[in-house]
Amino acid sequence: MLYSPCPVALWQYCLRTRLIPYRKGNKWGYCTPDKKIVIPCNYDWTKCFYKEKYGFAAVRKEEHYGLIEKTGRLVLPCEYDPPYKKFQL
């Protein structure tokens, strides 16, 4: 079953970028609209890719965040705390 964390408004945007977050068990990856797996389910959390042509997507492994490109290559490794954590009172 194809399931995406993107709200309905972002679902159409996800379709335009041609990669949609999907879940297998408790892990997330990316597939095409015709359900071809492009990036395996290795992440605890994913977002839609930003920008249609050269976009990146935020991903999380355990409690750390990173960025991947559409090939699945990590641009920023999953070793960063969420940005809001520093500003909590």
Long-range contacts (C-beta under 8 A, 24 or more apart in sequence): 2-31, 2-35, 4-48, 5-45, 5-46, 5-47, 6-47, 6-48, 10-48, 13-48, 14-48, 14-49, 16-52, 17-48, 17-49, 17-51, 17-52, 17-55, 17-70, 19-48, 19-49, 19-57, 19-70, 20-48, 21-46, 21-47, 21-48, 21-57, 28-59, 30-57, 30-72, 38-70, 38-72, 39-68, 39-72, 40-72, 43-78
